[in-house]
Amino acid sequence: MAIRYLENSKTLILETAHTTYQMKISKYDYLLHTYYGEKLSDEDLSYLIQPKDRGFSPNPYEAEYDRTFSLDVFPQEFSSDGCGDFRKPSIEIKNGDGSTAFLGKVKKHHIRSGKYSLPGLPALFATDNDTVDTLEITLQDEATKVIVVLLYSVFEEKDIITRAVKVINQSDQTIYLNRIMSTTLDFMESDYDFIHFAGRHTMERNLIRTPLRYGVQSIESSRGASSHQHNPFVILCRPETDEDHGDCYGFSFVYSGNFRCEIEKDQFDQTRLLFGINPRGFSYQLKTGECFDAPETVLTYSNQGFAKLTHQYHDIYRNNLCRSHFSHLERPIVINSWEAAYFDFDDEKLLHIAKEAVDMGVEMFVLDDGWFGKRDSDFSGLGDWETNTSKIKRGLPDFAKEINKLGLKFGLWVEPEMVSEDSNLYRTHPEWCMKIKGRAPVRGRYQLVLDLSQKAVCDYLINTLNHILDSANIEYIKWDLNRNMTDVWSSVVDFEHQGEIYHRYMLGLYYIFDQVILTHPDILFCGCAGGGGRYDPAMLYYYPQVWCSDNTDAVNRMSIQYGTSFVYPINTLESHVSICPNHQTGRTTPFDTRGTVAMDGILGYELDSTKLTAEEKYLCREQIASYKKYYDLIAYGDYYRLTDPVKSKKYMAWQHVSKDQKTALVSIVITNKESNEPQKYVRIKGLLPNQFYSIKGQDGVYSGRALMKAGIPLPDLGEYESVQYYITAVS
């Protein structure tokens, strides 16, 4: 098995194809972490922990006169609280007696085949082709009898380890769980860089890299969604690590709500990383016998730089996270009505756009916001999911039929989690939204948040959405979220449970997804939250694709898609060609370049087809034909970032390589043109060194080694112009 217990040394070993993860049950039954990294033999590595008498680092009572045993110094798998470890804790509990201490000791462990599951929460799953083993370690606080179960699953061939935590109240009193970290990982060194992905609405997931410093560095969201500002994914790496060389560790949190990742460099130059639900606004009551399941974290390690780390995440998320069969199917080419018409449309205008889109080669028309209720702007109507017949005069079913007659599939936009104050839903059920009694609510886009912690709200949305989906031939849904949470308070729970609302909202949302998305497997669902404000692994459990950003500017999109690519598969990233000057930046880029950038994901269009020239429509057909030709390569191949948008000021380049390394697609965009420039060269990656290749449109053949070591000359293009090279092995 991939998990072993060595009885003589009380050592637990988790092993993948290329990595080893090791723990030690120490004297006094504390669970210590000894190693995670490149694969080693079954040695007891606890010799790395060197006990010393450290001043002001106290000792457990049972250690008696041994002042060298201190939890304030030793690396742990799950850190205590209030019991001698002054670093950041894995857990904070308010016990029935008012104390806040937790000290977990190993009571038992169990190794079994298969993957654990988490009730009500998304998590990785095993397929018939996977070898997966699970380890459960039970820790108990001897004083309170509160239990923590540490869960580990090992995807052996894929170099993936997942972690999660259960908290069970076996005390005889009610407790409050105020902090729970799904992952704690202690390193005995601190010579690392911390990489995370920060941003804002329309400029998401910019790579930020800083050396570790003394104290705590953290990222988080307290917005009720994983957010535009910080993504629930981080990398810890050596300072010299780059795309192709060096050690790096990835941590990806499978949760769509509030999260926090903390990295602490302690007084002895050790490092602790914690990842879990954000403690801000979180307090969960557990009565005797009740259990809390914390979300999953997906870990992986690479000793060959970021590219290998990316490939491991892309493979596991494509095959073991998304439950939609669309994850393994070619997606239709859509045209979306939003930037074409915004709220200003009727069915005749939309049909005209759809008809002209047929000549572009488009396969699906998506009707965005404004089709329902009194929805002529974002001031009103949200929550009233009846067709606005002053706009869609035919009604939704007949409108969908008209779209189908043109030879197009039909898709629809919804934003179920929100409500306008000027709506029949709000007037009927004001208690269904998040609003603190006696306090005027904070508005976002003139809308309020429905309280999905209420079962009545969830059931209403399930029935409403299922009715819409079953009422017409709808084959695509864009599920949006256009504000973050404030006024987080529920009218249906008492004082003692208000700290549970953020998390219960997410459980309610996942429940709705279970009853709507998973019961309509033939509908393609696309996630959206003002673009990329909820682009996280838990969403990919339900959605096979996410609208990457509301920013459709090709130049900005290269940076956004660069950061996104570190963890999220390319075939989950929806990217559209839009009109110029761009609606977000006012920038003008060549039509070809917009297509090149949009092909670095799921190609679509966000424009008014009636305003395109014949030449532009021809270019659309050419883009779509190329995309379809290279679809398998783009969607399922290995992805390489050939440039860094911060370091590379002249051009951006990226590459898709087939798993057999016989074909590749290289895309290049000039980003800063100068007069009389020196010659630059683009070095290809991922080819077979001794294989010879041809480049479409060029004479000659080149060895893989030459293309990777010497490269190809950067062509003489104008600013923002692009080129693509299709490279194939020759016999």
PAMARVO-606427 format. One record per residue (C-alpha): residue in three letters; x negated, y, z negated. Coordinates in steps of 0.5 Angstrom, whole numbers, plus 2048, in hexadecimal, padded with zeros to 3 digits. Layout:
BEGIN
ALAXYZ/...
***
This chain:
BEGIN
MET800800800/ALA7FE807801/ILE7FF8087F9/ARG7FB8047F4/TYR7FA8047ED/LEU7F38027EA/GLU7F57FF7E3/ASN7ED7FF7E1/SER7EC8067E2/LYS7F48087E1/THR7F380C7E8/LEU7F880D7ED/ILE7F680E7F4/LEU7FB8107FA/GLU7F780F801/THR7F9811808/ALA7F580F80E/HIS7F081580D/THR7F1817806/THR7F18157FF/TYR7F58187F9/GLN7F38167F2/MET7F68167EB/LYS7F38147E4/ILE7F78127DE/SER7F38157D9/LYS7F28137D1/TYR7F88157CE/ASP7FC8147D4/TYR7FB81B7D7/LEU7FC81A7DF/LEU7F681E7E2/HIS7F481F7E9/THR7ED81D7EC/TYR7ED81E7F3/TYR7F08207FA/GLY7ED820800/GLU7E981C805/LYS7EA814805/LEU7E68117FF/SER7E580A7FD/ASP7E98077F6/GLU7E480B7F1/ASP7E680E7EB/LEU7E58157EC/SER7E68177E5/TYR7DF8187E4/LEU7E081F7E7/ILE7E38217E1/GLN7DE8237DC/PRO7E08247D5/LYS7DE82A7D1/ASP7DF82E7CB/ARG7E28347CE/GLY7E383A7C9/PHE7EB83C7C9/SER7ED8367CD/PRO7F18327C8/ASN7F182A7C7/PRO7F78267C6/TYR7F98237BF/GLU7F781C7C1/ALA7F081E7C3/GLU7EF81F7BC/TYR7E78217BB/ASP7E68217C3/ARG7E68287C5/THR7E38267CC/PHE7EA8247CE/SER7EF82A7D0/LEU7F582B7D5/ASP7F28327D6/VAL7ED82F7DA/PHE7EE8297DD/PRO7F18287E4/GLN7F98257E3/GLU7FE8237E8/PHE8048267E4/SER80282C7DF/SER80582D7D8/ASP8088337D5/GLY8068367CE/CYS8028307CC/GLY7FA8327CD/ASP7FA8337D5/PHE7FA83B7D6/ARG7FA83B7DD/LYS80183B7E1/PRO8058357DF/SER8098317E4/ILE80F8317DF/GLU8138367DA/ILE8188337D6/LYS81C8367D0/ASN81E8307CC/GLY82482F7C7/ASP8208327C1/GLY81E8387C5/SER8178367C6/THR8148377CD/ALA80E8317CD/PHE80E82B7D1/LEU8088267D1/GLY8098207D6/LYS80581A7D5/VAL8058147DA/LYS80B80E7D7/LYS80B80A7DE/HIS80A80A7E5/HIS80D8067EB/ILE80A8057F2/ARG80F8037F7/SER8108037FF/GLY814808802/LYS81580F802/TYR8198137FC/SER81F8177FD/LEU82181D7F9/PRO82981E7F8/GLY82C8247FC/LEU8258267FE/PRO821826805/ALA81B821805/LEU81781D80A/PHE81981680C/ALA81681080E/THR81780D815/ASP816806817/ASN80F80781A/ASP80D80A813/THR80980780D/VAL80B80B807/ASP80A809800/THR80D80D7FA/LEU80A80E7F3/GLU80E8107ED/ILE80B8127E6/THR80F8147E0/LEU80C8197DB/GLN81081A7D5/ASP80F81F7CF/GLU80F81B7C9/ALA8128207C5/THR8188227C9/LYS81981C7CD/VAL81A8207D3/ILE81781C7D9/VAL81481F7E0/VAL81381A7E6/LEU80E81B7EB/LEU80F8197F2/TYR80A8177F7/SER80B8147FE/VAL805813802/PHE80681380A/GLU80080E80B/GLU7FF80F813/LYS801816813/ASP7FC81980D/ILE80281C809/ILE80481C802/THR80A81F7FF/ARG80C8217F8/ALA8128227F4/VAL8148227ED/LYS81A8207E9/VAL81C8237E2/ILE82081E7DD/ASN8238217D7/GLN82281B7D2/SER82281F7CC/ASP8298207C8/GLN8298277C9/THR82B82C7CF/ILE82582F7D2/TYR8238347D7/LEU81E8337DD/ASN81B83A7DE/ARG8168387E3/ILE8148317E7/MET80F8317EC/SER80F82B7F1/THR80882B7F2/THR80282C7ED/LEU7FB82B7F0/ASP7F582C7EC/PHE7EE82D7F0/MET7E782D7EC/GLU7E48327F0/SER7E78397F3/ASP7E383A7F9/TYR7E983B7FD/ASP7ED840801/PHE7F4841801/ILE7F8841807/HIS7FF843807/PHE80484680C/ALA80784D80B/GLY80B85280F/ARG81285580F/HIS818855814/THR81685581B/MET80F854819/GLU80F84D815/ARG809848813/ASN80384C814/LEU7FD848812/ILE7FA84B80B/ARG7F3848809/THR7F084A802/PRO7EA8477FE/LEU7ED8457F7/ARG7EC8497F2/TYR7EC8497EA/GLY7F38497E8/VAL7FA8477EC/GLN7FB8487F3/SER8028477F5/ILE8078477FA/GLU80F8477F9/SER8168487FC/SER81B84A7F7/ARG82084C7FD/GLY8248467FC/ALA821844803/SER81A841805/SER819848808/HIS81684C80D/GLN81184F808/HIS80E848806/ASN80E841809/PRO80E83B804/PHE808839807/VAL80183A805/ILE7FA837806/LEU7F4837802/CYS7ED836805/ARG7E6837805/PRO7E383E807/GLU7E083B80D/THR7E6837810/ASP7E8839816/GLU7ED83681C/ASP7E883081D/HIS7E482F817/GLY7E482F80F/ASP7E882D80A/CYS7F082F809/TYR7F682D805/GLY7FD82F807/PHE803830803/SER80A830806/PHE810831801/VAL81682E804/TYR81B833801/SER81F839804/GLY82083D7FE/ASN81C8417F9/PHE81583E7F8/ARG80E83F7F5/CYS80783D7F6/GLU80283F7F1/ILE7FA83E7F2/GLU7F683F7EB/LYS7EF83F7EB/ASP7ED83E7E4/GLN7E88407DF/PHE7E483A7E1/ASP7E483B7E8/GLN7E98367E9/THR7F08367EE/ARG7F78357EC/LEU7FC8357F2/LEU8048357F0/PHE80A8357F5/GLY8118357F3/ILE8178387F2/ASN8168407F0/PRO8178407E8/ARG81A8477E9/GLY8228477E8/PHE82183F7E7/SER82483C7E1/TYR8278357E1/GLN82B8327DC/LEU82A82A7DB/LYS82E8277D5/THR82C8207D2/GLY82C81B7D8/GLU82C8207DE/CYS8268207E3/PHE8248267E8/ASP8208247EE/ALA81B8297F1/PRO81A82A7F8/GLU8148277FC/THR80D8297FE/VAL80A826804/LEU802826803/THR7FD824808/TYR7F5825809/SER7F082680F/ASN7E982680F/GLN7E9828816/GLY7EC82F815/PHE7F3832816/ALA7F482F81D/LYS7F482881A/LEU7F982A814/THR7FE82D819/HIS7FE82781D/GLN800823817/TYR805828815/HIS80882881C/ASP80882081C/ILE80B81F816/TYR811825816/ARG81382381D/ASN81381B81C/ASN81581B814/LEU819821812/CYS81E823818/ARG82481F818/SER82782281E/HIS82681D824/PHE824824828/SER81D824825/HIS81B81F82A/LEU81F821830/GLU81E827835/ARG82282D833/PRO827831838/ILE82483883A/VAL82983D837/ILE82B844838/ASN82D848832/SER83284D833/TRP82F85282D/GLU82A856830/ALA82E856836/ALA835859833/TYR83485982C/PHE83B85B82A/ASP83E85E830/PHE841858834/ASP847855836/ASP84884E83A/GLU847851841/LYS84185483F/LEU83E84E83C/LEU84084A842/HIS83D84E847/ILE83684E842/ALA837846842/LYS83984684A/GLU83284A84C/ALA82E845847/VAL83083F84B/ASP82B842850/MET82684384B/GLY82683B84A/VAL82983C843/GLU82D836840/MET83083983A/PHE83483F838/VAL834841831/LEU83984682E/ASP83684A829/ASP83984F823/GLY840852825/TRP84484D827/PHE84984C821/GLY84D85081C/LYS84D85881C/ARG84685881F/ASP84485E823/SER83E85F81E/ASP83A85D818/PHE83F861814/SER84585C814/GLY848855815/LEU842850813/GLY84684A810/ASP84C84A814/TRP84A845819/GLU85084581D/THR84F847825/ASN85084F826/THR85484E82C/SER85485682E/LYS84D854830/ILE84D84C832/LYS85484D835/ARG854846837/GLY853843830/LEU84D83F82E/PRO84F838831/ASP85083B838/PHE84A840838/ALA84683A837/LYS84983683D/GLU84883C841/ILE84183C83F/ASN840834841/LYS844835847/LEU83D83A849/GLY839833848/LEU837836841/LYS83783383A/PHE83A838835/GLY83783A82E/LEU83A83F828/TRP837843823/VAL83984281C/GLU837845815/PRO83C841810/GLU83884380A/MET83A84B80A/VAL84084F809/SER84285680B/GLU84685A806/ASP84A85C80C/SER84D85580D/ASN85385180C/LEU84F84C808/TYR84C851803/ARG853854802/THR85684D801/HIS85084A7FD/PRO84B8507FA/GLU84984B7F4/TRP8468477F9/CYS84084C7FB/MET83A84D7F6/LYS83C8537F2/ILE83A8557EB/LYS8418577E7/GLY84185E7E6/ARG83B8607EB/ALA83C8637F2/PRO83885E7F6/VAL83285F7FA/ARG83485E802/GLY82F85B807/ARG83185D80E/TYR83885F80B/GLN839858809/LEU839854803/VAL83784C801/LEU83C847800/ASP83B8437FA/LEU83983C7FC/SER83883A7F5/GLN8408397F5/LYS8438337F8/ALA8498367FA/VAL84583B7FF/CYS841835801/ASP847831803/TYR84A837806/LEU84483880B/ILE84483180C/ASN84B83080F/THR84A837812/LEU844835816/ASN84682E818/HIS84D83181B/ILE84983681F/LEU844831822/ASP84A82C823/SER84E831827/ALA84A83282D/ASN84482F831/ILE83F83282D/GLU83882F82E/TYR83383482A/ILE834838823/LYS83083D821/TRP83083E81A/ASP82E845817/LEU82D848811/ASN82C850811/ARG82B85280A/ASN82784F803/MET82B84E7FC/THR82C8547F7/ASP8318547F2/VAL83084C7F0/TRP83684B7EC/SER83C8467EC/SER8438477EA/VAL8448407E9/VAL83E83E7E4/ASP83D8407DD/PHE8378447DA/GLU83383E7D9/HIS83383C7E0/GLN8328427E3/GLY82A8417E4/GLU82C83B7E9/ILE83083F7EE/TYR82A8407F3/HIS8288387F3/ARG8308367F3/TYR83083B7F9/MET82B8377FD/LEU82E8307FB/GLY8358337FD/LEU832835804/TYR82F82E805/TYR83582B803/ILE83982F808/PHE83382D80D/ASP83482580C/GLN83C82680D/VAL83B82B813/ILE83582A817/LEU834822815/THR83B821817/HIS83A82481E/PRO834821821/ASP835822828/ILE83582A827/LEU82E82D827/PHE82D832821/CYS828837821/GLY82683B81A/CYS826842819/ALA825847814/GLY82484E817/GLY81F84A81B/GLY81A846817/GLY81D848810/ARG81E84180E/TYR81983D812/ASP81783780E/PRO81783080D/ALA81D82F80A/MET821832810/LEU81D82E815/TYR821828811/TYR82782A814/TYR82582F81A/PRO82182C81F/GLN81F833821/VAL81F83A81E/TRP81F841821/CYS818843820/SER81984B81F/ASP81E850821/ASN818853824/THR81885182C/ASP81285682E/ALA80D851831/VAL80685482E/ASN809854827/ARG80C84D828/MET80584A829/SER80384C822/ILE80984A81F/GLN809843823/TYR802842821/GLY80384381A/THR80983E81A/SER80583981E/PHE801837818/VAL806833815/TYR80D833819/PRO80D82F820/ILE80D832826/ASN81482F828/THR817832822/LEU816839824/GLU81B83D829/SER81884282D/HIS81B846832/VAL81A84B838/SER81D852837/ILE81D85883B/CYS81885E83B/PRO817863838/ASN81885E833/HIS81E86082E/GLN81A85F828/THR81386282A/GLY814866830/ARG80E863833/THR80E86083A/THR80B85A83C/PRO80B856843/PHE811851844/ASP80C84B845/THR80884D83E/ARG80F84D83B/GLY81084683E/THR80984383C/VAL80A846834/ALA811843834/MET80F83C837/ASP80B83B830/GLY81183982D/ILE818837830/LEU81983C836/GLY820840836/TYR822847838/GLU82584D835/LEU82785283A/ASP82C85483E/SER82C850845/THR830855849/LYS82B85A848/LEU82585584B/THR822856852/ALA822851857/GLU81B850856/GLU81B85084E/LYS82184A84F/TYR81C846853/LEU81684784E/CYS81B844849/ARG81C83E84D/GLU81583D84E/GLN81483E846/ILE819839845/ALA81683484A/SER80F835847/TYR812834840/LYS81682E842/LYS81082B845/TYR80C82C83F/TYR81182B83A/ASP80E824837/LEU807827837/ILE80A82D833/ALA80F82A82F/TYR80B82482C/GLY80482582E/ASP7FE827829/TYR7FE82F828/TYR7F8833828/ARG7F783A827/LEU7F183D82B/THR7F1844828/ASP7F2847822/PRO7F784E823/VAL7F385181D/LYS7EC850820/SER7ED84F828/LYS7EF85682A/LYS7EE855832/TYR7F384F833/MET7F784A82F/ALA7F7842831/TRP7FA83C82F/GLN7FA835832/HIS7FF82F832/VAL7FB828833/SER7FE821834/LYS7FD81C82F/ASP7F9818834/GLN7F581E835/LYS7F681D83D/THR7FA82383E/ALA7FA82B83B/LEU7FD83183C/VAL7F983783A/SER7FD83E83A/ILE7F984583A/VAL7FB84C839/ILE7F7852839/THR7F8857833/ASN7F385C834/LYS7F185E83B/GLU7EA86283C/SER7E7865842/ASN7E1861845/GLU7E185C83F/PRO7DC85683E/GLN7DE84F840/LYS7E184B83B/TYR7E284483A/VAL7E883F837/ARG7E6839834/ILE7EB833835/LYS7EC82E82F/GLY7EF82782E/LEU7EC824835/LEU7E881E836/PRO7E1820836/ASN7DF81B83C/GLN7E681B840/PHE7E6820846/TYR7EC824847/SER7EF82984C/ILE7F282F84B/LYS7F883184F/GLY7F7836855/GLN7EF835854/ASP7EA831858/GLY7E582D855/VAL7E582884F/TYR7E2829848/SER7E1825842/GLY7E482683C/ARG7DE827838/ALA7DC82D83D/LEU7E383083C/MET7E382F835/LYS7DC832834/ALA7DB83683A/GLY7E283883B/ILE7E583C841/PRO7E4843843/LEU7EA848840/PRO7ED84A847/ASP7ED851849/LEU7F4853847/GLY7F885A845/GLU7FA85B83E/TYR7FF85783C/GLU7FF852842/SER7FF84B841/VAL7FC845844/GLN7FD83D843/TYR7F9837844/TYR7FB830845/ILE7F682C844/THR7F6824846/ALA7F181E845/VAL7EF81C84C/SER7ED81484D/
***
